[in-house]
């Protein structure tokens, strides 16, 4: 499957720039590249990398409180990161996406899932 990150937005953190579409398959470098991209895309502070789990499966298991800790207490950033990962996972599994965040519901043509290319 295609990477959830646009090719021009991917970091050169490793020799392989592709990120699996399904967060369950992400490894440490994929997690880091994804959170950097989301941070830039949504203009939110990047999470504290040393607190991020080293796999996408563990990232999916983070609770809202975990995300808040990883994001240094920034509620907006925590909600955006958690929502992005949930949307990417739902899209990869062919499931309906979770509800959009209130700040992304202003236009039916500009939802979070469209902003992430899904």
Buried (B, 14 or more C-beta within 10 A) or exposed (E): EEBBBEEEBBBEEBEEBBBBBBBBBBBBBBBBBBBBBBBEBBEBEBBEEEEBBEBBBBBBEBEEEBBBBBBEEBEBBBBBBBBBBBBBBBBBEEEEBBEBBEEBEEEEEEBBBEBBBB
